[in-house]
Amino acid sequence: MATAGSPDYRDGGLEFAPDFVFGSATASYQIEGAAHEDGRGPSIWDTFSHTPGKTWNGDTGDVADDHYHRWESDLDLMKELGLEAYRFSIAWPRIQPTGSGAVNRKGLEFYSRLVDGLLARGIKPVATLYHWDLPQALEDAGGWPNRDTAYRFEEYAARTVEALGDRVHTWTTFNEPWCSAYLGYGSGAHAPGRTEGAAALAAVHHLNLAHGLAVPEIRRAATNDPELSITLNFHVIRGDHETSPEAIRRIDALANRAFTSPLLHGRYDDDLLADTAEVTEWAFVRDGDLAQIHQPIDILGVNYYSTVTVKMWDGVSPRANADGHKDMGGSPWPGSRDVEFLTQPGPYTDMGWNIAPDGLEELLVHLHEEFPNQPLMITENGAAFPDRVVESEHGTRVPDADRIDYLNRHFTAAHRAIARGVDLRGYFVWSLLDNFEWGYGYSKRFGIVRVNYETQERIVKDSARWFTEVIRGRRTPDID
């Protein structure tokens, strides 16, 4: 039963508890730049973005937002906005340039300064150990389809937490392993750009295993009793065709349960194994792996942007493929090429993703019902829109009303989920800064702060000022 309110989720004056955490998020390759400085090694995204035809306009993260050099002023901006927490990711190739062996002291020192700077400004550091920038040397050795990569991640996690584990509030092992596995090794839309269904499923397992190996190491190495988490990008799957239930089941198995079942139940579901039997025998799953993966976590991170609508393909008509991801020749759905992704009704963001705040409420309630004792955190939610810069006698403004409306409606969805009993601990807006949007380069702007990529000037958008008002009052503004 949905909570009463505006049917379009345009509610105002919604109050959040004093301990509800308001923050914003970024990722290392998207903002840091300094790709060749202070001992940083190459990552798969360096290689991929420098490969012709892989990113919009040939854009790379070589400079990005130059956050590596501008971190102090960026932290000052976070304090000005009133952020209570900042979710950032650590670039593995800054810590271990080749993915193993001795640590790069200058890399650790950068993140140590960043953490200290956050704490000095009263902002909780939330560190993600992996947001897609695998050291290229490990990809050369096989990447995530190679079991050894999971052990290398365990070592990297241990070395990093040994250095920073007295100060970080929350450690997140992985951001969106679905993307790393299926877009990186299945569809080819993300680095390293491979299109091998069996490799994608092996990557799923080794990412899960790497999480399970790392969690005990983080608990061992940390001295300040941090919270541990993993962040998943959940697919809210819908359908209105007679074949939709089967299509929903198949995509739910690949997109959601391939991670939640081993992580939180200690198993891979039988239907997932059956659906993908022609792709792989899952022989890469060894005795003891599922027990290792099934580690208690303090927070389950939830990334949400839009929904998908599916039905089974009849094999005759043109197959619809509106799954929200770039088509680079492969499929992110191994074993389910006979599922169609239908175009959904708008409105849409600049990514072409439908705006559906009810999907967020539905997702949060579903997760709470399946995992009633698992606290949740919205670790990413936001929208790209074609911003307009306005100059006036009062200064430069970015009046991004569409983004404010998007955020307000999704905060409403979160509030309704809490009212229905969901243990939701906080909300991180994606993203703090406009940045390198992976295969879309610099053509899409998700930030609540605009970045002029030529001058690196930061301009606070109206959405950031709206968010500051939410944080200060612990309530969403009234709707006019």
NUKEFI-240161 format. One line per 3 residues: their letters; for each residue x, z, y of C-alpha. Coordinates in Angstrom, 1 decimal. Layout:
<atoms>
a> X:Z:Y; ...
</atoms>
This chain:
<atoms>
mat> 0.0:0.0:0.0; 1.7:-1.1:3.2; 1.9:1.3:6.1
ags> -0.6:0.6:8.9; 0.7:-1.2:12.0; 0.8:-4.6:13.6
pdy> 0.5:-7.3:10.9; 3.4:-9.2:12.4; 5.6:-6.0:12.4
rdg> 5.8:-6.0:16.2; 5.4:-2.2:16.5; 7.0:-0.1:19.2
gle> 7.7:3.6:19.8; 8.8:4.2:16.2; 10.9:7.4:15.9
fap> 13.9:7.8:13.5; 15.2:11.1:12.2; 18.2:12.8:13.9
dfv> 20.5:12.1:11.0; 19.5:8.4:10.6; 22.7:6.4:11.3
fgs> 22.7:3.5:13.7; 25.7:1.2:13.5; 27.0:-2.4:13.6
ata> 29.2:-4.4:11.2; 31.9:-7.0:11.1; 34.3:-8.5:8.5
syq> 38.0:-8.9:8.7; 38.4:-12.7:8.3; 35.5:-13.3:10.7
ieg> 37.0:-11.4:13.6; 40.6:-10.4:13.3; 42.6:-13.5:13.7
aah> 46.4:-12.9:13.6; 46.4:-14.7:10.3; 50.2:-15.0:10.1
edg> 51.3:-11.8:11.9; 52.8:-8.6:10.7; 53.3:-9.6:7.1
rgp> 49.8:-10.7:6.3; 49.6:-13.1:3.4; 47.3:-16.0:3.0
siw> 43.8:-15.5:1.6; 41.5:-17.9:-0.1; 39.6:-18.3:3.2
dtf> 42.8:-19.4:5.0; 43.3:-22.1:2.3; 39.6:-23.1:2.2
sht> 39.1:-23.3:6.0; 42.3:-25.4:6.4; 41.0:-27.9:3.7
pgk> 39.4:-30.9:5.4; 35.6:-31.0:5.0; 35.1:-27.4:4.0
twn> 34.0:-25.9:7.3; 32.1:-27.1:10.4; 34.4:-28.9:12.8
gdt> 37.4:-27.9:10.7; 37.1:-24.3:12.2; 39.3:-21.6:10.8
gdv> 39.8:-17.9:11.2; 43.3:-18.2:12.5; 42.4:-16.6:15.9
add> 38.6:-15.8:15.5; 37.8:-13.0:17.9; 41.4:-11.9:18.2
hyh> 40.2:-8.4:17.2; 43.7:-7.6:15.8; 45.1:-7.5:19.3
rwe> 41.9:-6.5:21.1; 40.8:-3.7:18.9; 41.1:-0.9:21.5
sdl> 38.9:-2.7:24.0; 36.5:-3.6:21.2; 36.3:0.1:20.2
dlm> 35.6:1.0:23.9; 32.8:-1.4:23.8; 31.4:0.2:20.6
kel> 31.4:3.6:22.4; 29.8:2.1:25.4; 27.0:0.7:23.2
gle> 26.5:4.1:21.6; 27.3:3.1:18.0; 27.3:6.1:15.7
ayr> 29.1:4.2:12.9; 31.1:1.0:12.5; 31.3:-0.9:9.3
fsi> 34.4:-3.0:9.1; 36.4:-4.6:6.2; 40.0:-4.3:5.3
awp> 41.9:-7.6:4.7; 43.5:-7.2:1.2; 46.3:-9.7:2.1
riq> 47.2:-7.4:5.1; 47.7:-4.5:2.6; 49.3:-6.5:-0.3
ptg> 50.2:-10.0:0.9; 50.3:-11.4:-2.7; 47.5:-9.1:-4.0
sga> 49.8:-6.7:-5.9; 52.9:-4.7:-5.7; 54.3:-2.9:-2.6
vnr> 52.0:-2.3:0.4; 52.7:-3.9:3.7; 53.2:-0.9:6.0
kgl> 52.2:-2.8:9.2; 48.9:-3.8:7.7; 48.1:-0.2:6.8
efy> 49.2:0.9:10.2; 46.7:-1.4:11.9; 43.8:0.0:10.0
srl> 45.1:3.6:10.5; 45.0:3.0:14.3; 41.6:1.5:14.0
vdg> 40.2:4.5:12.0; 41.9:7.0:14.4; 40.4:5.1:17.4
lla> 36.9:5.2:15.9; 37.2:8.9:15.3; 38.5:9.6:18.8
rgi> 35.4:7.9:20.1; 33.0:9.8:17.9; 32.2:6.8:15.6
kpv> 32.1:7.1:11.8; 34.4:4.7:10.1; 32.7:2.8:7.2
atl> 35.4:0.7:5.4; 34.7:-2.1:3.1; 37.6:-2.9:0.8
yhw> 36.6:-6.5:0.0; 34.7:-8.9:2.2; 35.7:-12.1:0.5
dlp> 39.4:-12.5:1.6; 41.1:-12.6:-1.8; 44.9:-13.0:-1.6
qal> 45.6:-16.6:-2.4; 48.3:-15.6:-4.9; 45.6:-14.0:-7.1
eda> 43.4:-17.1:-6.9; 46.4:-19.1:-8.0; 46.5:-16.9:-11.0
ggw> 42.8:-17.5:-11.8; 40.9:-15.6:-9.2; 37.8:-13.5:-10.0
pnr> 37.1:-15.3:-13.3; 40.5:-13.8:-14.4; 40.1:-10.2:-15.7
dta> 43.5:-9.2:-14.3; 42.1:-9.6:-10.7; 39.9:-6.5:-11.4
yrf> 42.9:-4.4:-12.2; 44.7:-5.7:-9.1; 41.7:-4.6:-7.1
eey> 41.9:-1.1:-8.6; 45.5:-0.9:-7.5; 44.8:-2.1:-4.0
aar> 41.9:0.3:-3.6; 44.1:3.2:-4.7; 46.9:2.3:-2.3
tve> 44.6:1.8:0.6; 42.6:5.1:0.1; 45.8:7.0:-0.4
alg> 46.8:6.0:3.1; 43.4:6.3:4.8; 41.4:8.5:2.5
drv> 41.6:11.6:4.7; 39.6:10.0:7.6; 37.2:7.3:6.4
htw> 33.6:8.5:6.2; 32.3:5.9:3.7; 34.1:3.6:1.4
ttf> 32.4:0.4:0.2; 34.0:-1.4:-2.7; 32.5:-4.8:-2.3
nep> 30.3:-6.8:0.2; 27.9:-9.2:-1.5; 29.7:-9.9:-4.8
wcs> 26.9:-12.5:-5.3; 28.4:-14.7:-2.7; 32.0:-14.2:-4.0
ayl> 30.9:-15.2:-7.5; 28.2:-17.8:-7.1; 29.1:-19.4:-3.8
gyg> 32.8:-19.2:-4.4; 33.0:-20.4:-8.1; 29.5:-22.0:-8.7
sga> 28.3:-23.9:-5.7; 31.6:-24.5:-3.9; 30.2:-23.5:-0.6
hap> 32.5:-20.6:-0.1; 36.2:-20.1:-0.8; 37.8:-20.9:-3.2
grt> 35.4:-23.8:-3.4; 35.1:-24.1:-7.2; 32.0:-25.5:-9.0
ega> 32.2:-24.0:-12.5; 29.1:-22.1:-13.8; 31.0:-20.3:-16.5
aal> 33.7:-19.2:-14.0; 31.0:-17.9:-11.7; 29.5:-15.7:-14.4
aav> 32.9:-14.4:-15.4; 33.5:-13.6:-11.7; 30.2:-11.7:-11.6
hhl> 31.5:-9.5:-14.5; 35.0:-9.0:-13.1; 33.7:-8.1:-9.7
nla> 31.4:-5.5:-11.3; 34.3:-4.3:-13.4; 36.6:-4.0:-10.3
hgl> 34.0:-1.8:-8.6; 33.8:0.4:-11.7; 37.6:0.7:-11.9
avp> 38.0:1.4:-8.2; 35.3:4.2:-7.8; 37.3:6.8:-9.7
eir> 40.5:5.9:-7.9; 38.8:6.3:-4.5; 37.4:9.7:-5.5
raa> 40.9:10.7:-6.8; 42.8:9.5:-3.7; 40.4:10.6:-0.9
tnd> 40.8:14.1:0.4; 37.8:14.3:2.8; 34.9:14.0:0.3
pel> 33.7:10.5:1.5; 30.6:8.7:0.5; 31.1:5.8:-1.9
sit> 29.0:2.6:-1.9; 28.7:-1.0:-2.8; 26.7:-3.5:-0.7
lnf> 24.6:-6.2:-2.4; 22.7:-9.1:-0.8; 19.3:-8.8:-2.4
hvi> 17.1:-11.8:-2.9; 13.4:-11.2:-2.2; 11.9:-13.9:-4.4
rgd> 8.3:-15.2:-4.0; 6.1:-17.9:-5.4; 2.6:-19.2:-5.4
het> 2.7:-21.8:-8.3; 1.6:-21.2:-11.9; 5.3:-21.6:-12.9
spe> 6.6:-19.2:-10.2; 6.6:-16.1:-12.4; 9.2:-17.6:-14.8
air> 11.2:-19.0:-11.9; 11.1:-15.6:-10.1; 12.3:-13.8:-13.3
rid> 15.2:-16.2:-13.8; 16.4:-16.0:-10.2; 15.9:-12.2:-10.1
ala> 18.2:-11.9:-13.2; 21.0:-14.0:-11.7; 20.7:-12.8:-8.1
nra> 19.8:-9.1:-8.3; 19.9:-7.7:-11.8; 23.3:-9.2:-12.7
fts> 24.6:-6.5:-10.4; 22.0:-3.7:-10.3; 21.6:-3.5:-14.1
pll> 25.3:-2.9:-14.9; 26.0:-0.9:-11.7; 23.0:1.4:-11.9
hgr> 21.7:1.1:-15.5; 24.9:0.4:-17.4; 23.8:-2.9:-19.0
ydd> 23.3:-6.6:-18.7; 19.7:-7.5:-19.3; 18.9:-9.5:-22.4
dll> 17.1:-12.2:-20.4; 20.1:-12.9:-18.2; 22.3:-13.3:-21.3
adt> 19.7:-15.6:-22.9; 19.2:-17.7:-19.7; 22.9:-18.4:-19.4
aev> 23.8:-18.7:-23.1; 24.4:-22.4:-22.7; 26.8:-21.8:-19.8
tew> 28.9:-18.9:-21.3; 28.9:-16.6:-24.3; 29.8:-13.6:-22.0
afv> 32.8:-13.0:-24.3; 34.6:-11.7:-21.2; 32.6:-8.4:-21.5
rdg> 34.7:-6.0:-23.5; 33.8:-2.8:-25.2; 33.7:0.0:-22.7
dla> 33.3:-2.3:-19.7; 29.7:-1.4:-19.0; 30.4:2.4:-19.2
qih> 33.2:1.8:-16.7; 31.0:-0.2:-14.3; 28.2:2.4:-14.4
qpi> 29.7:4.9:-11.9; 27.6:7.2:-9.7; 27.6:6.0:-6.1
dil> 26.3:7.9:-3.0; 24.8:4.9:-1.1; 23.5:1.5:-2.2
gvn> 24.1:-0.9:0.7; 21.3:-3.4:1.3; 21.9:-6.7:3.1
yys> 18.7:-8.6:4.0; 18.1:-11.7:6.1; 15.2:-13.8:4.6
tvt> 13.2:-14.6:1.5; 13.2:-17.4:-1.0; 10.2:-19.2:-2.7
vkm> 10.6:-20.6:-6.2; 8.8:-22.5:-9.0; 10.0:-24.3:-12.1
wdg> 11.0:-28.0:-11.6; 9.0:-30.6:-13.4; 12.0:-32.7:-14.0
vsp> 10.4:-35.8:-12.4; 9.8:-35.2:-8.7; 12.7:-34.8:-6.3
ran> 14.0:-31.2:-6.8; 13.7:-29.0:-3.8; 16.8:-26.9:-3.1
adg> 16.0:-24.9:0.0; 17.8:-21.8:-1.2; 19.4:-21.2:2.3
hkd> 23.0:-22.2:1.2; 25.1:-25.2:2.0; 25.1:-27.9:-0.6
mgg> 28.7:-28.6:-1.6; 27.9:-30.3:-5.0; 27.8:-27.3:-7.3
spw> 25.0:-24.8:-8.1; 25.0:-21.0:-7.3; 22.4:-20.7:-10.1
pgs> 24.2:-21.3:-13.5; 21.7:-21.8:-16.3; 18.8:-22.3:-13.9
rdv> 19.1:-25.7:-12.4; 15.5:-26.3:-13.4; 14.3:-23.8:-10.8
efl> 13.2:-25.3:-7.4; 13.6:-23.5:-4.1; 10.8:-24.5:-1.9
tqp> 10.8:-24.8:1.9; 9.2:-21.8:3.4; 7.0:-21.6:6.5
gpy> 8.7:-20.6:9.8; 9.7:-19.4:12.2; 13.4:-19.7:11.4
tdm> 16.7:-18.5:12.7; 19.5:-20.9:13.7; 20.6:-20.7:10.1
gwn> 17.3:-22.2:9.0; 16.4:-18.9:7.3; 12.8:-17.8:7.5
iap> 11.9:-14.7:9.5; 10.1:-12.3:7.1; 10.3:-8.6:8.0
dgl> 7.7:-7.8:5.4; 10.3:-8.9:2.8; 12.6:-6.1:4.0
eel> 9.9:-3.5:3.5; 9.0:-4.9:0.1; 12.7:-4.8:-1.0
lvh> 13.3:-1.3:0.2; 10.2:0.0:-1.6; 11.0:-1.9:-4.8
lhe> 14.6:-0.5:-4.9; 13.3:3.0:-4.3; 10.7:2.6:-7.1
efp> 13.4:1.3:-9.6; 16.1:3.7:-8.5; 14.2:6.7:-7.0
nqp> 17.3:9.0:-6.8; 19.6:6.4:-5.1; 19.9:6.7:-1.3
lmi> 19.9:3.3:0.5; 21.5:2.0:3.7; 20.7:-1.3:5.5
ten> 24.3:-2.5:5.8; 23.5:-5.9:7.3; 20.5:-7.3:9.1
gaa> 20.5:-9.7:12.0; 20.0:-13.2:13.1; 21.8:-16.2:14.6
fpd> 20.1:-17.9:17.5; 21.4:-20.5:20.0; 22.2:-18.2:22.9
rvv> 21.8:-19.1:26.5; 24.3:-17.7:29.1; 22.7:-17.0:32.5
ese> 24.8:-16.5:35.7; 23.2:-14.7:38.6; 24.2:-12.5:41.5
hgt> 23.9:-9.5:39.2; 26.5:-11.0:36.8; 26.4:-12.8:33.4
rvp> 23.6:-12.2:31.0; 22.6:-13.4:27.6; 18.8:-13.0:27.4
dad> 18.4:-13.2:23.7; 14.7:-12.3:23.4; 14.5:-14.0:20.0
rid> 17.1:-11.7:18.5; 15.5:-8.6:20.1; 12.2:-9.6:18.5
yln> 13.8:-10.2:15.1; 15.6:-6.8:15.2; 12.5:-4.9:16.4
rhf> 10.4:-6.4:13.6; 12.9:-5.5:11.0; 13.4:-1.9:12.4
taa> 9.6:-1.7:12.0; 9.9:-2.8:8.4; 12.6:-0.1:7.8
hra> 10.4:2.5:9.5; 7.4:1.6:7.3; 9.6:1.9:4.2
iar> 10.7:5.4:5.2; 7.1:6.3:5.7; 6.4:5.2:2.1
gvd> 9.0:7.6:0.8; 12.2:5.4:0.8; 15.4:7.4:1.2
lrg> 16.9:5.1:3.8; 19.9:6.7:5.6; 20.8:4.2:8.3
yfv> 20.9:0.6:9.7; 23.8:-1.5:10.6; 23.1:-4.5:12.8
wsl> 24.9:-7.8:11.9; 27.0:-8.5:13.8; 28.7:-6.7:16.5
ldn> 30.5:-9.8:17.7; 29.9:-13.5:17.5; 32.4:-14.7:14.9
few> 33.6:-17.2:12.3; 30.5:-17.8:10.3; 32.3:-19.0:7.1
gyg> 31.5:-22.6:6.3; 29.5:-22.9:9.5; 32.6:-22.1:11.6
ysk> 31.8:-21.1:15.1; 28.5:-23.0:15.3; 26.3:-20.0:14.6
rfg> 26.2:-16.8:16.7; 25.0:-13.6:15.0; 26.6:-11.2:17.5
ivr> 24.9:-8.7:19.8; 28.0:-9.2:21.9; 28.8:-12.8:22.8
vny> 32.4:-14.0:22.5; 33.8:-16.9:24.6; 36.2:-18.4:22.0
etq> 38.3:-20.0:24.7; 38.9:-16.9:26.8; 38.0:-14.2:24.3
eri> 35.7:-12.6:26.9; 33.1:-10.3:25.5; 29.6:-10.4:27.1
vkd> 27.0:-7.8:26.1; 23.8:-9.5:25.2; 20.4:-8.1:26.0
sar> 20.0:-7.4:22.3; 22.9:-5.0:22.4; 21.4:-3.2:25.4
wft> 18.1:-3.0:23.4; 20.0:-1.5:20.5; 21.7:1.0:22.8
evi> 18.3:2.1:24.0; 17.1:2.6:20.4; 20.2:4.7:19.6
rgr> 19.9:6.9:22.6; 16.2:7.6:22.2; 16.2:7.5:18.4
rtp> 13.1:5.3:18.8; 12.3:1.7:19.3; 11.0:0.8:22.8
did> 7.4:0.5:23.4; 5.9:-3.0:23.2; 4.5:-4.3:26.5
</atoms>
